[in-house]
Amino acid sequence: MAKQPYSTSGRTRQPAQNASGGNAAPKSISRRHFLGTGAAGFGGALLASTPFGAIAQQLEPFIPAPNSLTEGLPGLTDTGKPEKDFVEEMRDYVIAISRWAKSYRSDFSIIAMNGLELTEFLEKTLFATRGVAEPARNYLRALDGILVEAPFYGFEKYGESTNAEETKYILGYLERLKLEGLQYLAVDYTENRSDMDKARAQLRGLDALYYAAPPPGMQLSSLAKVPSTPFGANPHVIDNIREAKNFALVLDSSPYGTKDAYVDALVATNYDTLIIDPFHRGTIPLTYDDMKRLRYKKTGTPRNLISYLNIATAETYRYYWQSGWRAGSPDFISEGNLMARWGQENHVHYWSREWQSIIFGSENSYLGNIMKLGFDGVLMAGIDEYSWWLDY
């Protein structure tokens, strides 16, 4: 369904205006590449991205980047990397999805899964990349919420504390964005109640909903057993994500066996919001009858239903995948995603009109069918795919 969620990127500002309410930026190295090996990664990335690399390494002559004078000359390597501003293309894509969905239902919730770096135009200097530039206003207006994974536990390994620098990095973004009116959702990977209480205490000033996913790993394949009842369980009617006091996130339902068993397990809970895949085991669609049952908490009052939607990788087990598809055919399908969390998937040219028409824009698109089924919003995964393309 999605690649691992921790790819991030830095950006440099430019004067040109763009659809996301700020200044566009040229291509840059991603934060994953930039910080991948600590100080050594910083130095290597900086040198590799400037003419100083030729002097420092003394391994091969410096070749200027292709331009109008050098393009097409023999001896220059074509990497095959598309000439795109991958960060801005993702922002524009999310904005377009949000506008289309809300044109049919204004209260339809758009929640981004990770991708915090898209919320700001990062400022890159010679010695540092700083996330203190201006907010990406149009992108932020397109969102109703942001879900972050492993802010405190499970970033590297289930149950283990997340690196303090990563926690500081995530919380720094959430602090800066807290006046934007977004609903925060946080998912940790731990089953230790004491760890959960510590995490919730750190989130208290951010008014974030919190969920601790059970093992194994980061599979999100079953409901949490700890605590036995949701945090903040209540009998109230929940009309939207902003009224919720808690949520559950189950994206791989295969351990439940049958679809009926899966739906029964969800119905028997008092979560205010359920974030689920619209397909059991990724292939068997939920029905209107299933949705009617899922709509109500165990207490009998309505709750919020959010659908998972991967917008930027093609999952080979989905209904839209065709048997003849492979990398390069059709053109928008790229190589396989080695970091896929569930099953086989391929990177895609998410900026492609052909790919985007599969995801949204018509009644029979993926999002169109999700809305017809009666979901109240979507959790959009794959948003951090821009980082993979930056490092391509």
N, C-alpha and C positions, 0 to 999 in steps of 0.2 A: 504493500500500500504506500509506503513512504520511505525515503532515505533517512539515515540517522539525522537527528534534528539540530546538530550543533555547528553547522557551517555558517560562518558569518563573514562580513566583508567591510572594507573601508572604502571611502570615496573622496574625490577631490572636486572642489566646486569650480564651476565655469559660469560665464555670464548668460549663456543661452537659457531661455525660459522653456518650461516643459509642462506636461499635463498634471504633474503631481504637486503643483503649487510652489515651485522653487526653482533652483538652478540646476541644470543638467550637469553631468560630469563625464569625463572620458573614462576609458577603461582603467581599472586599477587592480592590483593584486588583492586577493581576498584576505580577510582577517585570519582564516584558517591557515593559509599559506604564510601570512605575515607573522603570526605568532606561533606557528607550528612547532618550532624548536627553541622557544625562548629567545634569549639574546642572540644566539647564533642564527636563529631563524630570521630575526629582524635584520641583522647585518647582511645575511645572504640575500634576503629578499630585496633589500634596498640596493645593494650593489648590482644584483642581477637585473634590476629594473632601470638602471641609469648607465651612462657611458663610463662611470668610474669602475664598473665591473671589469672592463677590458684592461684597465691599468692594474687593478688589484690582483687579478688572477693570472695575467700574462700567459694565458693558455692558447688563445686564438685571437685573431684580429677583430676589432670592433666593426660590426656591420650596422649601419643606421637602419632604423625601422623603415619599411616600405612607404614611399610617398609618390607624388606625381612624377618625380624624377627617377626613382629607383624601381617602381612597380613594374613587374614583368621582365626585369633583367635576369639573365641566366645566373645561376648560383645562389639565388635567394630562395629560402625555404618557405613553402606555403603550408602552414600548420593545419589548414582546413577549418580553423576556428571562425565562426560567423562574425562579421563586422557589426556587432550590436552593442549597445549599452545595456548590458544584462540586468543591472540593478533597476534602471529606469523602465525597461521593458516589463519587469515584474510589477513594479508599482502601477504602471498603466493598465496592465492586465487585471490586477485586483480591483482597481477603480472601475473598470468596464464591467466586471462581474457584478460588483455591488450596485452600480447604477441600473443595470438591466434587471436584477432581482427586485430592487426596491421600486422600480417603475410599475411592477405588478403587485407588490405587497410592501408597503412602506415600513412595516414593522418587522420585516424579515431580517434576522440577525446575521451579520458577517463577522466571523471570528477568525483571526489569523493564528496559525499554529507556528510559533517561533518567528524567526525573521525579524528580530527587533531592530536590526540595523536599517531596515527599510523606513523606519519612522523618522529618521534624521538624515540630513545631508552631511556626511562626515567630512571633516576638514583634514586633509593630509599635508603635513609639512615635511621638511627634510628629515627631521628626527623623530616624528611621532604622528600617529593617526588619532585624532581627537573627535569624540562623538559629542561635541558641544556646539555644533553649528545649528542652523535653523531647522525647525521641524518640517517634515514633508506634509504640509497641511492638507492637500487634497487626498493623499493616501490615508491620513488619519481620519479625515471625514468619511471615508468609505468604510471604516471599520466601526463595529460596535464593541468589540472586545479583542483581547490578545491572550492566548494560552501559551505559557512557558513550561518547558519540561525540565525536571531535575534542578530546580534552583538551589535546593539544599541537600538532596540525597539521590544517589543513583546516576550521576552524570557519567562516570566511568564504569561503575559496577554496582549491581543491585544491592541496596542496603548500606552502601558506603557513603560517607559524607562527600558532597561535591566540593571540588577545589575552592578554597576561600576566594581566590581571585575571580573565578567564574561566577560565584555567588554575588560578589561585589559588582561585577560587570552587569549581570541581569538586574539586580536591584537598582543599580544606577539608572538604567533605562526606565524602569517602572516608576521611580521617584520623579524623573524629569517629565514623564508623560501623565502624571496623575491628575493634572488639571485639564486633560483633553476629554474627559468624560467617558473613558473606555472602561469596560468591565474586565477586570483581570481574573484569569483562572490559572492556577498553578497545580502541576502534577509532579509529585515526587515518587521515587521508586524505593519504598521501604514498607515494612509491615510492623515496625517498632513504634508503639504508641507514644513513647517518650520522645522519639525523634519527631513525630508528627506534631506534638504539642509545642516543641521548640520552633519548628518551622512556622506554625500558625502564629506564634507570638511575634516573629519577625515580620510577618505579613500584615499585622493588625492595622498599621497605619495606612495600608494601601487598599483596604476593603476588598481583598482578593478572596475568591472562592478556592477552596483547597481540597485536593483529592490525593490519597496515597494509594498507588496501584499495587496490587499483590504480585508475587512472583508467578511465573519465571521471568527474569530479565525485564525487558521493556516491551513485552509482547501485548500488553493490554488485552488479555484474553479471558478475563473473568472479573467478576465483581469483588470488591474489597471485602475481606472478612473482619478487618480491624479498621475502625471500630465496628461493632456489630450493628449500630444504627448510624445514619449519616450525621456528620457534624451539623448542628443547627436544624435538626429535623423538626418539621412543623406541619400543621394541618391546613395551611393557607393555600388559596388559589394562586398559581404561578402563571402569569400571562406572558412573561418574557424573561430573558436572561438577567436583566437588571433587578428583578424581584426575587431571584433565587438566592438561597442561603447555602446551597451545596450542589454538587453534581457528581455523576459517575461517568467514566469513560471506558467503554468496552468496544474495541475495534476488530478483534479477531474472535469470532464466536464459535470456532471449530471445536473447542473442548466440550461444548454443550451437546454435541451430537446432532440432534434434530432441531429444526427451527422452532417447533412448539416448545421444546424444553428450554431453549434460549429465551423465547418471549416470556414464558412462565416465570423464569428467574428474574427478569427485569420488572415484570408486573408486580412481583411480590416485594418491591422496595418502596421506600418513601423519599427517594431522591427528588429534589425539585426540578433538576434538569438531567436528562439522559443524553449523552453524546454517543451515538452508535453508527455503525455502518448500515446503509440501507439494504445491504445484501447479507444474508446468513452465509457464512463461510466464503464470502466474497462473490458468490455466484447465484444464490437463491434469493430473489427479491422479496422484501417485506410486502405485505398486502394491506389494503385499506382496513380489513378486519384486524390485522396485527396492530396497525397504528391506533385503532380505536381502543384496543386493550392497553397499549403502552401509554396512552394519553393520560391515564389516571394513576395517581399514587395509590399505595395500599390503603391509605386512609380514605380514598374515594374522591379526592379533590384533584383538579387538573394540574398538570405539570408542563414543562417546556421540553420539546423534543428537537434536538440538533443532529443533523446528519454530517458524517465525515465525508469529505470530498477532496481527493488528491487532484490538484489542478495542474501539476507540472511534471509528472512522470506517467508513462503509459503502463498500466498494470496488465500483464498478459492474460490474467484470469477474468478480466472484466468483459462485460457483454459487447463492448465496442471493439475489442481486439479481433482482428481478422487473421485467418490462418496463414495468409501469404505475407504478412507483415514481418519485417526484419530491419536491422539497422540500415538506413538509407533508402528503404522502400516501405511506405511512401517517404518522401523527402523529409518530413518533420520527425521521423523516428530516428533517434541516435543510438549510441551503443548501450549495452546493458548496464544497469545500475548495480555495481558490486556492493553497495552499502544498503541495499533494500532490506527493510525490516521484516517484511512478509512476502514470501514468494518471489517470482520473477517480475521484473519491471525494467523499462527502458527510459533513458533520458529522452526528452523531446525538445523540439524548438517551440517552447511555450509561447513565443511571440508570433507563431505562425497562425494565419487566419484559419487554415484547415484544422489545426489542433484545437484552437479556441472554439470553433463551431461545434466540436464534439462536446465540449464542456458546458457551454452556455450559448444563449442567443436565440433559442427556439423552444417550442413546447416539447419537442422530442429530444432535446439535448439532455446531458446528464443532470445538470442543475434543474432544467425544466421538469424532468420526471420527479426529482426530489421534491420540488415545490408542489407538484400535483398530488403527491402522496400525503402531503399535509405536515411536513416538517416546518418548524418555526425558524430555522436558520441553518447555516453550514459552518463547520469547522474546516477551514481550508488548509490542507497539508501541501507540502511540496513548495511552499513559498520560498524556502531557502535554497532552491535549485539554482538561483542566480550565482551562488557561491561556487558551485561545481563548474559552471561555465566560465567563471573568472579564472579558475585554475586549470581549465581544459588545455 
